[in-house]
Amino acid sequence: MAPTATAKRKAAATARTEPKAALRQPDLSVDFQRPSLYPKQEAAIYSPARYACIEASTKSGKTWGCIVWLAEQAIIHGRPGRQFWWVAPFAGQARIAYRRMKLAITGGVAKPNDTELTLTLFNGAVIWFKTGEKPDALYGEDVFAAVIDEATRCREEAWHAVRSVITHTKGLVRIIGNVKGKKNWAFKMCKRAEAGEPDMSYAKLTWRDAVAAGIMDQPEVEDARRQLPEAVFKELYEAEPSDDEGNPFGLAAIAACKMETFSVDPVACWGWDLGKHLDWTAGVALDRKGRMVNLVRFQAPWGETKRRIIQETKGKAALVDATGIGDAIVEDLSTASGNFEGFVFTTRSKQDLMELLQSEIQQTRLGLTGPVLLTELEMFEYEFRGRDGRFTGVFYSAPPGMHDDCVCALALATKHLGIRGQPFQFSTTRDKRRDDLDPGADNTPGYDEPQAGQGWENRSGLI
């Protein structure tokens, strides 16, 4: 964008919306030439609707197109004191858009303020780059046009505030972002727009559109397809929400792995996730085919927790959460019995662990049972993370107020067992009769003996 300024021109300002517009104020004239956008990109962003909702692939041009659109709104419709807003989920993302627009508007017609993240134009209009982290701070002004960037990651209250500040001006809004499940306000807005609600428009930009326009390389897309989980790729590149509303495992895949009862085959290994007061200590035992043999879940002081883990594990191989205080717990367990190994949870290691569990579940290589575990799996979510505008990974966790202890224990057991071969079918009954079992193996399927005040539950259906 390169507006040119000529001093000493005296004429009234115009308010044209064509790609090229001559704008005049008493002492200044600016010729604005809209940068080239590819046809589908331009049609989506320059919709005549007041609310344009755009679901888009990463790097498909949604941000740049809206930078052009917002700058054009401010140049054409700007007057002294009029405000135009860019709202992003976090301050760092707002700063990225600010820097891009600052570099794009040349010719000395905008005065930048790097502290407040504002661009004050020749006509007195001010373009603000704001964060939606504290929605209450957005109220109060009159805004003439706004972009809500990465809307699926913005708090819904930020949208409420933006809608409030455009009331007097009847300002236009562009709501843009990657797809992120179906549990967010932006997805619902897109569905309303797609259904044809008045004064709303809907568009989708995918990697195919970006490749056709020459702004994305298909080999890069194919590399992303290989590297990312299928659900993540579909949302980031194909703008397709997960059928499971953000669940990384897949509800159908979880259902395909369900067993009515625990396996009675010998335990091959355990996974243990540690907790004390707010979280639970959870242990999952798998047989050599990946079917659950036992599930233990309790809260207790650390000393009792160590005793209980040793008692339950019975010398079988076990992978134990060694994060934080868990490092000392694993050291004590290893001293008492040599079958324990530690696993430290970091953002990256948890992502890798959960993607392994995701792969095993989606290929029906695990046998799962127990209502608490199954509920945790079905409620599990993922979140895209980034820094300075770059995708850095996927964060996996339970929704706020829920637990993921059993899921983590299952993932640890799955990792310790290793990846197996072909998927198999699960029976809704026990695999074989009790009298066929190896009498020397640990095959006791009944109850874990509860002790007063510790919340232990049995593996025959309560967990």
N, C-alpha and C positions, 0 to 999 in steps of 0.2 A: 504494500500500500504506500503510494508516494504522492500525497497531495502536494500541489504547488501553490505557494502563496504570493500574491502581488499586492503591495500596499497602495493606499490612496485610491481605492475603488469605492464608490459610494452608491450602494443599491440595497434594496431589501433582501433579506435572506430567503432562499427558496427551501422547499421541503419535498424534493423529488425523491423517488425510490428506485429510479432506473440505475443500471450498473454505472453510468457516468452521469455526474451531476455537477453543475456549477453553483457554488455557494458563495454568497456575498454578504458582507456586513459593511457598515459605514466606512471602515478603513482597511478592509481585507477581502480578498477574493481567493477561493480555494477551488481548484478543479480536482474532483475525486474520481479515480478510475478503480472500479472493483477488481481485485485480483482474480485470476482465472480459477474457477472451481469446476470439478468434473460434474456433468449434468445431474446425476442422481444426488450428489452431495448438495448442489445448489438448490435443487427442487425441494429437498428435505428441509434445509435451513431457511430458505426464503419462502416458505409456505405463507399464503395470505392469512392463515389462521392465527389467532391470538396466542394460542398455546401449541407449540410444535414439540411433539415428543419423539425423540430419536433414539432407538436402540442400535448400537453400533459396535462393530468389531474394534479391537485395539488397533490403533494406527491407521484407521480408515478415513481420517480427515475430519472427524466431527469437531475436534477442538479448534483446529485452524479455521475451519469454515465458520465457527461461531465467533472466533476472534474477529474475523472479517466482518461478520454481521453486526456485532455489537459496536465496533468502531464506526461502521457506516451509520448505524442508528444515531450515535452521538454526534457525528459530523453533520448529518443531514437535519436532525431534529433538535440539536443542541441549542441551548440558550444559556445565558449566565445563570449559574446556580442549579441547572438541571443535572440530575444524577442518573448514571447508567451503571448497572452492577454486574460483576462476575462473582458468583458464589461457588466456592469449592468446599469439599468436606473438611480439608485441613489447610492450615496456613501455607505449608510448603507447596501444595498444589495450586493455590491461588497465586503464589509468587512465580510459579512456572508460566502461567498464562500472562501475568503482568510483564515478565521479561520478554515473552514472545511478541506481545502487542507493542511494547516499547521499542523494540528493534524494527518492527514492521512500519510504524507510523514515522515517516521521515519528513524532511522539509521544514523542520522547526515549528510545526503547528501544534505541538503538544509539549507541555512542561511536566516532566516526570517527578514524582516524589517517592524515592525508594524506601522511605521510612513508613509512610502511610499507604504505600502501594496504590497510588493514584496517578492518573494522567489527566491534566487539565488542558483542554483543547483551546484553540484560538477563539472559539465562539463562547467560551465561558463554561461549557459543559464539563463535567468531571466524571471520568470512568473510574470506579472503585473496584478493587479486587479484594473480596472479603472471604472469611471462613464461616462455615455453618456450624462450627464446633459449639458456639454459644448462641443459640437461636434468639434468645431474649435481647441480645445486643443488636439485632438486625431491625428491630422495630423503630418507627418514629419518622423516617424520611419519606419523601415522595420520589418514586423511582419511575423512570420513563421507559426503560427496557432492561431485561435481566436475562442472564444465562445461569442455569444451575448445572454445574459441571459435575461429572461422576455422580449423578443423582442417586443411583442405587446404593451409594455409600454415604450419602448425605442423610442426616436425621430428618424425619418427616416434619419436625417442628421448624426446621429451616425453611421448608417449602411454605408452611403456614405463614411465617414471617414475610417471605417474599410476596406471597399473595396479598398480604395486608398492605405492603408499601406501594403496590401498583394500583390500589383501589381508586385513588383520586385521579391518577393520570391515565387510567385504562391502558397501562403499559403492556408491552408484548413480552413473552417469556419463551425461552428455548430450554427444554429439559433434555439433557443428553447424558449418555454414559454407556458403559458396558453392561451386559446383562449379568445379574447376580441372583439367581433363584427367583422365586415368586412371592417371597415374604416381605417385600418392601413396597413402599408407597409409589415409587417410580414405575415399577412393573404394573401396578394397578392403574396408574394414570395412562400408561401406554395402551393397556387393554381398553380403557374407556375411549381413548382417541381412535384406536383401531376399529372400535365398534361404531364410530361415526358420531360421537357426541358433538353438539354444536360448538363452533369456534375452536375446535381441536383438530390437529392433524397428526398422523403417525407415519413414520418411515423407519426402515431398517437398512443399515449399511453393513455389509459383510466383507470378509477378506476377498471374496470374489469380485466385488465392486472395486475394491482398492487395487487389486491386481490388474483388472481391466483398465483402470484409470492410470496405471503406471506408477503408483505411489507405494506399492508393496511388491516384494519379490515372492513368487510362488515357492521356490525352494526354501525360503525362510519359513513360510507357512507349513510346509511339509515337515520341516525339522521340529517346529513347535508341536505339530500333531504327534510326532514320535515321542517327544520329551514330556508332554503334559498328560495328566489323566484325561480320559475321554470327556468327562463332564466339564472339566476346566476348559479344555480346548473348545468345546461347543459354545460355552458362554463367552470366552474371550475373543474367539475368531469367527464364529458363525452366528453370534447374537441369539443363541437358542437357550432358553432357561432349562435348567435341569428338570426332568419330569418329576423328580422327587423333592422339588422345592429346596434345592441347595444341599440335599443329602449326598455325600460323596460316594456312598456304597451302593445306593440304588435299592429302593424298597422292594422291587421285584426280586432282586438278587438276594436280599436278606431273607425274604420269604422262601426262596428256593433252597436255602441252607438250613431251614428250621427242622429240628427233630422233636418228636413228642417227649422223648426221655433221654437221659444221659446214656452214652455208650458204656458198655460193661467190659470193654477191652482194657488191657493194662495201660496205666499212665505212661506216656512217653516223656512229657516235660510239663513244666509249670511256667506261668507268667504272673508276676506279682507287682501291682501298683500300690504304693504306700500312701496312707493317710492317717490322720489322728483324730482331730476334732470336727472340722468342717467337712473334710473329705473322708472317704472310706478307704480302708485297706481291702483290696480285692485280689483274689487269686483265681486263675483259670487253669485247669488241667486238660490237656489234649492227649488223645491216643495217637498212635503212629500214623493214622489216616487223617488226622486233623479234626476228629470228632470230640466234642466236649465230654469229659469224664466227670468233672467236678467243677463247682463254682462256690467260692467262699467269700463272704463280704462281712466285715465287722469294723468296729471302732474300739480302740483300746490304747492304753499307754504303751510306749515304745517297748518296754521290757516284755509285756504280755504279747505284743505284736510279734516280736522275734520268736518267742516260745511257740506261738500258734503257727507261724510259718514253718518252723522246723517240724512241728508235729504233723501238719497237713502234708508237707512235701515228701516225707518218708524216704529221703535219700535220692529222689528223682532229680534230674537236671532241672534247674530253675533259673530264669532270667528275671532280675529284680530291679525295680526303679532305684537308681543310685543318685538321683538329683538332690542337691542340697544336703539335708541331714541324712538322706538315704544312703549316701556314701559310707557314713559310719555304720549304719544298720547292715549294709551288705558286708562290710569288713567283719562285723561281729558274727554274721551268719556264716561267712566263709571260714572263720576260725572254728566255729562249732561243727561245721559240716562242709566238706569240699565240693558240694554239688551246686553251689550258688555262684552266679556271675552277675555283674552290675551293668546297668544301661542308664546313661545320663540323658535326660530329656533336654534338648535345645529346640529352638524353632525349626532348625533344619532337620535334626534327627527325628523329631516328631513327625514332620512332613514325610520323610522317607518311610518311617514306620507305618504311618497311616496309609500311605500309598501302597505299601506291601499288603496290608490288611485289605485294602480296597480291591486289589488285584485278586487275592485269594477268594474273597467273597463273590466277586463278579464272575469268577470261573468255577464257582460251586465246589471249592476245595476244602471247605470247612463245614462241620456239622454243629449247629448252634441251638441252644435251648436255654430256658429260664427267662421269665418275663422282665426282670430288671435289666439284664443284658440286652435283650431284644429291644426294649424301649430306648435304652441309651443309643443303640445302633440306629434306630429309626429317627431319633431326634438329633443326631450328630450333624454338625454343620461345618462348612469351610468358608474362609474369607480370603480374598486376594489381598496381598500386602505389597507395598511399594515404597520407594524412597526417591525423592527428587525426580518424580515422574517415571521412574523405572520399575518394572515388575520385578519383585525380589523373591516371591514365593507364595505358597498357600498355607494359611494358618488353619489348623483343624482343632475344633473344640466342641464342647457341649454348649447349648444355648445358655444365656444368663439364668442363674438360679437352678441349673440342673448339673448332674454329675456325669463324668466320663470314666470313672475308675474301672468299671468292668470292661469297657472298650479298650482302655490302655492295657489292662491285664491280658485280654485276649490277643491284642497286637503283640505284646511281648512274648507270649507263648507261641504265637504263629511264627515270629522271627526265630525263636530258639529251635522250633521244630524244623524249619527250613521249608523251601518251596518243593512241593510234591509234583507228581505227574498229572495224570488225566483226572478230570472231574468225575464224580460218582453220584449215584442216586442215594437218597436217604430214605430209610424205612421209617414208618410211624410207630414201629414196635421195636423192642430190643433186638439186637442183631442175632443173638443166640441165647439159648436157655442157660440159666445159672449153672446147671450141672455140667455144661460143656466148658466151663471156664478153666483156665490154668489154676489149679489149687494153690500154687505158690505165688501167684501175682496179687497185686493190690487191686482187688475187684469189688470191694464193698461199696454198693451203690446207694445205701440208705441215707441216714441222716448224719450230718455233722453235729456232734453233741454240743448244744448251746450251754454257755455258762452265764450265770446271772449278770445282767447289766452290760453285756458285751454285744448284744444285737446280732449274734450269729444266727444264720438261718439255714434251713436244710436245702439240699440240692435236689429234692424230689418234687419241686414245683413252687416253693415260696420265693425263690430268688429269680 
